Amino acid sequence: MLYPLKFKKVFKEKVWGGRALEMVMGIRLPDDKKYGESWEISSHKNGMGIVENGWLKGRSLQELLEEYKAEIVGESVYEKFGNRFPILMKYLDVHDKLSVQVHPDDEYAMKNENDLGKSECWHIIEASEDAKIIMGLNEGITREYFLEKVSRKEFDGIFNVMNVRKGDTIHLRPGLVHATLEGTILICESQENSDVTYRIYDFDRVVDGKHRELNIDRALEVIDFNGKPEIIHDHMKRTCHMPGAYKEELVREDHFNIDKISVCGEYRDGKNKNFRIFSFLDGEGYISDSRMRYNVKKGESYLIPAGLEIDVSGELEILKVFL
């Protein structure tokens, strides 16, 4: 019988990263370098998750999917995605400017990259008071004007700049130009299982003696010049009180659904026909299936296979991602 699966974290050193994964989330980093990402639940070739608990320890998520199929993800998910796990779950520490970038949709990515597109969602765990981000383009920016400005590295007035704060949830659909501009931000990111990013501008940073590669031609093919971010502030969230917990519905879309669950006491997350991912944003406590109890804390994530009923106890904030 399958059980809640915890995976070895895959760390990504980034020029824009920092140390907040360790200092704020309590995640032990392997050395003193700057890390921007911790891949929590992944079956992508660029960062494969390896089970680190229970009798399946040492097995990759991809191996489990190919062996257990719908037992892991659920019948409807397996029928749609086959042996491609649909979600990639991360923690991000954006300590410096995240490059101006855009992601393709599924059709473009499969044709040109043999990968899924990248619809994603940022849930802001922490943000400095001066945190500002780029989300989309200003009204009236055409493809021709954008290309002209980018070729001259003149960016004033073309981006939609907005403040961001702790607790905000931002849904970024493919084609939306985005970046971080000022301040520091700690993010729990839910996304399609993809690693395709087209970089438009990197603030002229030099890494290992050279500028990072830009992908302007492909970016121009996928940018949605009318795209707007979907920002879910606290007062916009649908809420529901349940025994032992308080649920906020954050996102409902074809690629993923996201709830934030605040547990104080004992809460039962009933059987679900498909898998769920629990990422623990704060607190500590336990999750239990019919056989075992697992100690959980801030900065951890678990994959809950399809059909498992889970009891949660303690004081915890959980980002629940499911299909």
C-alpha positions as CSV (number, residue, x, y, z in Angstrom):
1,M,0.0,0.0,0.0
2,L,1.3,3.4,-0.9
3,Y,1.8,6.1,1.7
4,P,2.6,9.9,2.0
5,L,5.9,10.4,0.1
6,K,8.6,12.8,1.1
7,F,11.3,13.5,-1.5
8,K,14.9,14.7,-1.2
9,K,15.0,18.4,-2.1
10,V,16.7,19.4,-5.3
11,F,18.5,22.7,-4.8
12,K,19.2,25.2,-7.6
13,E,22.0,27.7,-7.2
14,K,20.8,31.0,-8.7
15,V,22.4,34.4,-9.3
16,W,19.3,36.0,-7.8
17,G,19.1,33.6,-4.8
18,G,19.9,34.0,-1.2
19,R,19.8,32.2,2.1
20,A,16.1,32.6,3.1
21,L,15.3,28.9,2.4
22,E,17.5,28.1,5.4
23,M,17.0,31.3,7.5
24,V,13.2,31.6,7.1
25,M,12.0,28.1,6.1
26,G,14.4,26.1,8.2
27,I,15.6,24.1,5.1
28,R,19.2,23.0,5.6
29,L,21.2,24.1,2.6
30,P,24.2,22.0,1.4
31,D,26.8,24.8,1.6
32,D,27.2,28.6,1.9
33,K,26.2,29.4,-1.7
34,K,23.2,31.4,-2.8
35,Y,20.2,29.2,-3.6
36,G,17.1,30.4,-5.4
37,E,15.1,27.2,-5.6
38,S,14.2,24.1,-3.7
39,W,12.4,21.6,-5.9
40,E,10.1,19.8,-3.6
41,I,8.0,17.5,-5.7
42,S,9.4,16.9,-9.2
43,S,9.7,14.2,-11.8
44,H,11.4,16.5,-14.3
45,K,14.7,15.5,-15.9
46,N,16.4,18.7,-14.7
47,G,15.7,17.8,-11.0
48,M,14.3,14.4,-10.3
49,G,12.7,13.8,-6.9
50,I,14.0,10.8,-5.0
51,V,11.9,9.3,-2.1
52,E,13.6,9.7,1.3
53,N,11.0,8.0,3.6
54,G,9.5,4.6,4.0
55,W,10.0,1.4,2.1
56,L,10.2,3.1,-1.3
57,K,13.2,5.2,-0.2
58,G,15.7,5.6,-3.0
59,R,13.1,5.3,-5.8
60,S,12.5,8.2,-8.2
61,L,9.1,9.7,-8.7
62,Q,9.3,8.8,-12.3
63,E,10.0,5.2,-11.5
64,L,7.0,5.1,-9.1
65,L,4.7,6.7,-11.7
66,E,5.8,4.1,-14.3
67,E,5.3,1.2,-11.9
68,Y,2.2,2.3,-10.0
69,K,0.5,4.5,-12.6
70,A,-3.0,5.5,-11.5
71,E,-2.4,4.2,-7.9
72,I,-0.1,7.2,-7.6
73,V,-1.9,10.0,-9.5
74,G,-5.5,8.7,-9.9
75,E,-7.3,7.3,-12.9
76,S,-8.4,10.5,-14.6
77,V,-4.9,12.1,-14.2
78,Y,-3.2,9.0,-15.6
79,E,-5.5,8.9,-18.6
80,K,-4.7,12.5,-19.4
81,F,-0.9,12.6,-18.7
82,G,0.3,9.0,-18.8
83,N,3.8,8.7,-17.3
84,R,4.3,12.4,-17.2
85,F,3.7,13.8,-13.7
86,P,1.8,17.0,-14.2
87,I,3.0,19.2,-11.3
88,L,6.3,20.7,-10.2
89,M,6.4,22.1,-6.7
90,K,9.1,24.6,-5.5
91,Y,10.1,27.0,-2.8
92,L,11.8,30.2,-4.3
93,D,14.1,32.7,-2.6
94,V,14.2,35.8,-4.8
95,H,16.9,37.8,-3.1
96,D,17.8,39.8,-6.1
97,K,16.0,40.7,-9.4
98,L,14.5,37.8,-11.1
99,S,15.1,38.2,-14.9
100,V,12.3,39.6,-17.1
101,Q,10.9,36.4,-18.6
102,V,8.0,34.6,-20.2
103,H,6.8,31.0,-20.4
104,P,5.1,29.3,-23.4
105,D,1.8,27.4,-23.4
106,D,1.5,23.6,-23.8
107,E,1.1,23.7,-27.6
108,Y,4.1,25.8,-28.3
109,A,6.3,24.1,-25.7
110,M,5.5,20.6,-27.0
111,K,6.2,21.6,-30.6
112,N,9.4,23.5,-29.9
113,E,10.8,22.1,-26.6
114,N,9.3,18.6,-26.2
115,D,8.1,19.8,-22.8
116,L,4.9,21.0,-21.2
117,G,4.1,24.7,-21.1
118,K,4.3,26.6,-17.9
119,S,1.2,27.9,-16.2
120,E,2.3,28.8,-12.6
121,C,1.1,30.3,-9.4
122,W,3.1,32.3,-6.8
123,H,2.0,32.2,-3.2
124,I,3.9,34.8,-1.3
125,I,5.3,33.5,2.0
126,E,7.3,36.6,2.9
127,A,7.9,39.9,1.2
128,S,10.0,42.9,2.2
129,E,8.1,46.2,2.5
130,D,9.7,47.5,-0.7
131,A,9.0,44.4,-2.8
132,K,7.9,45.3,-6.3
133,I,7.3,42.9,-9.3
134,I,6.7,43.2,-13.0
135,M,3.4,41.5,-14.1
136,G,2.5,42.0,-17.7
137,L,2.9,45.0,-20.0
138,N,1.3,48.4,-19.8
139,E,-1.8,49.2,-21.9
140,G,-1.1,49.8,-25.6
141,I,2.4,48.2,-25.8
142,T,2.5,46.6,-29.2
143,R,4.9,43.9,-30.4
144,E,6.8,46.3,-32.6
145,Y,7.2,48.9,-29.9
146,F,8.2,46.3,-27.4
147,L,10.9,44.9,-29.8
148,E,12.2,48.4,-30.4
149,K,12.5,49.2,-26.7
150,V,14.1,45.9,-25.8
151,S,16.7,46.1,-28.6
152,R,17.8,49.4,-27.1
153,K,17.5,48.1,-23.5
154,E,15.1,50.9,-22.8
155,F,12.4,49.5,-20.4
156,D,10.9,52.6,-18.7
157,G,7.2,52.7,-19.1
158,I,6.5,49.4,-20.8
159,F,6.0,47.1,-17.8
160,N,3.1,46.9,-15.4
161,V,4.9,47.3,-12.0
162,M,3.0,46.4,-8.8
163,N,3.7,46.0,-5.1
164,V,3.4,42.6,-3.5
165,R,2.9,41.5,0.1
166,K,2.9,38.5,2.3
167,G,-0.2,36.3,1.7
168,D,-0.8,37.4,-1.9
169,T,-1.4,34.7,-4.5
170,I,-0.6,35.5,-8.1
171,H,-1.7,33.3,-11.0
172,L,0.6,33.6,-14.0
173,R,-0.7,32.2,-17.2
174,P,1.6,31.4,-20.1
175,G,2.5,34.4,-22.2
176,L,2.6,36.8,-19.2
177,V,5.8,38.8,-19.0
178,H,7.0,38.8,-15.4
179,A,10.0,39.5,-13.1
180,T,10.9,40.9,-9.7
181,L,12.1,44.4,-9.5
182,E,12.8,45.5,-5.9
183,G,13.0,44.0,-2.5
184,T,13.1,40.3,-1.5
185,I,10.3,37.7,-1.9
186,L,9.9,34.1,-0.6
187,I,7.5,32.1,-2.7
188,C,5.8,28.7,-2.8
189,E,5.4,28.1,-6.5
190,S,3.0,25.6,-8.0
191,Q,3.5,25.0,-11.8
192,E,3.1,22.6,-14.6
193,N,5.9,20.1,-14.8
194,S,8.1,22.2,-17.1
195,D,11.4,24.0,-17.0
196,V,11.0,26.2,-20.1
197,T,11.7,29.9,-19.6
198,Y,12.5,32.5,-22.2
199,R,14.6,35.3,-20.8
200,I,14.0,38.8,-22.2
201,Y,16.4,40.9,-20.0
202,D,18.7,40.1,-17.1
203,F,19.6,43.6,-15.9
204,D,23.0,43.3,-17.6
205,R,24.3,40.9,-14.9
206,V,27.6,39.1,-15.5
207,V,27.9,35.5,-14.4
208,D,31.2,33.6,-14.8
209,G,32.5,36.4,-16.9
210,K,29.6,36.7,-19.4
211,H,26.0,37.8,-19.6
212,R,23.3,35.1,-19.3
213,E,21.7,34.0,-22.5
214,L,18.6,35.8,-23.7
215,N,15.8,34.2,-25.7
216,I,14.1,37.3,-27.3
217,D,13.0,35.6,-30.6
218,R,11.1,32.8,-28.9
219,A,9.8,35.2,-26.2
220,L,8.3,37.4,-28.9
221,E,6.5,34.3,-30.3
222,V,4.7,33.5,-27.0
223,I,4.2,36.9,-25.3
224,D,0.5,37.8,-24.6
225,F,0.6,41.5,-25.1
226,N,-2.8,41.9,-23.5
227,G,-2.0,39.4,-20.6
228,K,-2.9,40.5,-17.1
229,P,-2.0,38.8,-13.8
230,E,-4.7,37.2,-11.7
231,I,-4.0,38.5,-8.2
232,I,-5.9,36.9,-5.3
233,H,-5.7,39.2,-2.2
234,D,-7.0,38.1,1.2
235,H,-10.4,39.7,0.8
236,M,-11.0,38.0,-2.5
237,K,-10.5,34.4,-1.3
238,R,-13.5,32.0,-1.0
239,T,-13.3,30.6,2.6
240,C,-14.7,27.7,4.4
241,H,-14.6,26.7,8.1
242,M,-14.2,22.9,8.7
243,P,-13.6,20.9,11.8
244,G,-10.1,21.7,13.0
245,A,-9.3,23.9,10.0
246,Y,-10.0,27.0,7.9
247,K,-9.8,26.7,4.1
248,E,-9.1,29.4,1.5
249,E,-9.7,28.6,-2.2
250,L,-6.9,30.3,-4.1
251,V,-6.9,28.9,-7.7
252,R,-9.2,26.8,-9.9
253,E,-7.9,26.0,-13.4
254,D,-7.2,23.1,-15.8
255,H,-3.6,22.7,-14.8
256,F,-3.9,22.7,-11.0
257,N,-6.2,23.7,-8.1
258,I,-4.8,25.3,-5.0
259,D,-6.1,25.7,-1.4
260,K,-4.5,27.2,1.6
261,I,-5.5,25.3,4.7
262,S,-4.9,26.6,8.2
263,V,-5.0,23.8,10.8
264,C,-5.4,24.3,14.5
265,G,-6.2,21.0,16.2
266,E,-7.3,18.0,14.2
267,Y,-8.4,18.0,10.6
268,R,-9.3,15.2,8.2
269,D,-8.5,15.6,4.5
270,G,-10.8,12.9,3.1
271,K,-10.1,10.5,0.3
272,N,-9.4,12.1,-3.0
273,K,-9.6,10.3,-6.4
274,N,-6.4,12.0,-7.5
275,F,-3.1,12.8,-5.8
276,R,-2.5,15.9,-3.6
277,I,0.6,17.8,-2.7
278,F,0.9,19.3,0.8
279,S,3.6,22.0,1.2
280,F,3.9,23.2,4.8
281,L,4.3,27.0,4.9
282,D,4.4,27.4,8.6
283,G,4.1,25.5,11.9
284,E,4.6,21.9,12.9
285,G,2.5,18.9,13.6
286,Y,1.6,15.5,12.2
287,I,0.0,13.8,9.2
288,S,-1.4,10.3,9.5
289,D,-2.7,7.6,7.2
290,S,-4.3,4.4,8.4
291,R,-1.0,2.9,9.3
292,M,1.6,5.6,10.2
293,R,2.1,9.0,11.6
294,Y,4.6,11.4,10.2
295,N,6.1,14.5,11.9
296,V,5.9,17.5,9.6
297,K,7.1,21.1,9.8
298,K,7.6,24.3,8.0
299,G,9.6,24.0,4.8
300,E,8.6,20.4,4.0
301,S,6.4,18.9,1.3
302,Y,4.6,15.6,0.8
303,L,3.0,13.8,-2.1
304,I,-0.2,12.1,-1.0
305,P,-1.1,9.3,-3.5
306,A,-4.6,9.0,-4.8
307,G,-7.2,7.5,-2.5
308,L,-5.5,8.1,0.8
309,E,-7.4,9.6,3.7
310,I,-5.1,11.9,5.7
311,D,-5.5,13.2,9.3
312,V,-3.6,16.4,10.1
313,S,-3.0,17.6,13.6
314,G,-1.1,20.5,15.2
315,E,-0.8,24.1,14.1
316,L,0.0,24.2,10.4
317,E,-0.4,26.3,7.3
318,I,-0.6,24.1,4.3
319,L,-0.6,24.9,0.6
320,K,-2.6,22.0,-1.0
321,V,-2.3,21.5,-4.7
322,F,-4.4,18.9,-6.5
323,L,-6.2,18.0,-9.8
